[in-house]
């Protein structure tokens, strides 16, 4: 499947890409080659191939949840640059 220069120019405009005439020529050739390859792949019989979600068999390793020991308020605030009334004091960001 060939792609023409006007289509590449249109896609570049949609993507807000400025392209020189040489770049348009090069991308037109490259995109045509890619589409030709995809067309070849579409001709393959994949009816016996089972779909997969990933090329590698991955398995997440999870640890069982454990109840967390709460940190005492004084310990949580001991390294705070500034604390007030048992809370972290942060700079005001709303004017």
QUIQUI-V815223 format. One record per residue. N is the residue number from 0. RES is the residue in one small letter. PHI is phi as a letter, one per 20 degrees, with the letter a starting at -180 (999 if undefined). D_FIRST is the distance of its C-alpha to the first C-alpha in Angstrom with 2 decimals. Layout:
N;RES;PHI;D_FIRST  N;RES;PHI;D_FIRST
//
This chain:
0;x;999;0.00  1;x;e;3.75  2;x;d;6.61  3;x;e;9.91  4;x;f;13.30  5;x;f;14.82  6;x;f;12.75  7;x;f;13.71  8;x;f;17.18  9;x;f;17.44  10;x;f;16.66  11;x;f;19.11  12;x;f;21.62  13;x;f;21.43  14;x;e;22.03  15;x;l;24.76  16;x;d;23.47  17;x;e;24.74  18;x;c;22.49  19;x;f;23.56  20;x;f;21.67  21;x;f;21.25  22;x;f;19.86  23;x;g;17.31  24;x;f;16.18  25;x;f;16.23  26;x;f;14.43  27;x;f;11.61  28;x;f;11.28  29;x;f;11.91  30;x;f;9.58  31;x;f;6.56  32;x;f;8.39  33;x;f;9.05  34;x;f;5.82  35;x;f;5.33  36;x;f;8.93  37;x;f;8.92  38;x;f;7.06  39;x;f;9.91  40;x;f;12.34  41;x;f;11.76  42;x;e;12.89  43;x;f;16.15  44;x;e;19.22  45;x;d;20.62  46;x;f;23.20  47;x;e;26.05  48;x;e;25.10  49;x;f;27.20  50;x;f;25.75  51;x;c;27.26  52;x;e;27.96  53;x;b;28.22  54;x;f;27.59  55;x;d;31.29  56;x;f;34.24  57;x;d;35.83  58;x;c;39.15  59;x;f;40.87  60;x;d;44.46  61;x;d;46.70  62;x;d;50.39  63;x;f;52.67  64;x;f;53.63  65;x;c;57.10  66;x;f;59.19  67;x;e;59.38  68;x;e;62.75  69;x;f;63.06  70;x;e;63.92  71;x;f;67.18  72;x;g;66.77  73;x;f;68.99  74;x;f;66.92  75;x;f;63.62  76;x;e;65.11  77;x;f;66.99  78;x;d;64.19  79;x;f;63.11  80;x;g;63.61  81;x;b;65.29  82;x;c;66.40  83;x;b;68.29  84;x;l;69.91  85;x;n;68.10  86;x;c;64.58  87;x;f;62.28  88;x;e;62.87  89;x;c;59.78  90;x;f;59.51  91;x;f;59.08  92;x;d;55.61  93;x;d;56.11  94;x;e;58.09
//
